[in-house]
Amino acid sequence: MARKSAAALATPTDGLPPGAAALWVSISAGLAANYFSTGDMVLLEALVMADHQKRLCDALVLRDGPITSDGAINPAAKLSNQYAATMAALSGKLRLCKSATTRPESAGLKKALHSGVKPWDTNPEMRE
């Protein structure tokens, strides 16, 4: 699958709101030019739009409060949580979070390699 160039990645798709376009550029600027495949562009656009929508919801919650006058949870607060979950899932799919780029078996192997000599390896009495 063809990879996008650094210049293509730095240019957000048409129609993105300014805040979403700025996030697109910020994400793209911190990655290698061949980091995303062409299919990842839809996911990246969904991520920056979810961030944009979450910020709008958060502004409404700040303005109106998390609880409405009738005692119910502000719908914008519920939506903000949904957008946060969407963003977390998309970040993982796009391998933007550190945890998405570290395989668990590699982390365990790293720990085993750097933990040093075990006492039972050098003391015959402890082997049993």
N, C-alpha and C positions, 0 to 999 in steps of 0.2 A: 504494500500500500504506500502511496506517495506521501512524503512528508512535506509539511509547510516550511517555507523559508522563514528566517528570523524576521524579515521585513513584512511578510504576510501575517505572521503571528502578532507583530507589534501594531498592525492596523486592525482595529476591531471591526466586526461586521457592521454593515449599515443598519441604522435604526436603533442602535443601543442608546439608552439614556447616558448623559455625560458621566455620571458616577459609575455606571456599569462599564462603560468604555475605559475609564481610568483604571478600574480594577483589572480589566482584560490586559491592558498595557503593562500594568505592574506585575501581574503573574507571568506574562510572556517574557518580560525583561529579565526575570530571574532564572530563566531556564535555557537550556541549550536549544539551538535552532531546530534540531530534529527530535525534540522531546515528545511532541504531540503528533499523532497520525491524523490524517484527514478526518477520520470518523470521530476523533476527540473534539473537533471544533463545535459540534452540536452540544456536547456535554459541557464544554467550557462556556459556551453562551448561556446554557441553562444555569450554570453556577453563578455567573456574574449577574444574571437577571434575578435569581433567588436572593442574592445578597442585596440587590437594589430594592426588591420588594420587602425584604426583612427590615431594611433601614426605614422604609416608609411606615411599616407597621409599628416599629419601635418609636418613631416620632409621634404617631397617634396615641400610643400608650403613655408616652411622656406628657402629652397634652391633656389627655382625658383620664389618665389613671388606669391601673390594671383591673379595677372593678367598676362596673357601670353604676349609675344611680339606682337601678333596681336590684343591685346586689349580685348581678351575674358577672362572670369573667368577661372582660373586654374581648370581643371577637378578634381584634387586632393582636392581642397577646397570644391567642391560640394560633393565629396564622403565623406569627413570628416564630413560635416553637416549631411549626411545621416546616417553615423555610429553613430554620437552623438544622433540622434533621436532613432535609434535602441537600443542604450545603455540605454537611458532613459526609453523606453518602457519595456525592459527586466528587468531593475532594479525594476520597479514597479511590474511587474509580479512575480519576485522573492522576493518581499517585503524587498528589501535592503535599500530603502530610508525611512526616518522617516515618510514622508507623506503617504506612502503606508501602514503603520501600525497603523495609527490614523484614526478612523472613524469620519466623520464630525459631526455626531450626538453626539459622545462622547465629541468632542471638545466643542460643544455648551453647553452640559450638564455641563461640567467642568467649563465653564465660568459662567453659571447661578449659580452654587453652590458656587463659590468663589467671586461673585460680591457684596455680602453684602446685608444689609437691604435696601429696596427701601423707599424713603421718603413717598410715599403714603400708605405704610404699617403701618406706625407709626403715621402719621398726618391725622386725619379725614377730615380736610378741603381739602386736596389734593386728596382724593379718587374720587371726582366727576369730 
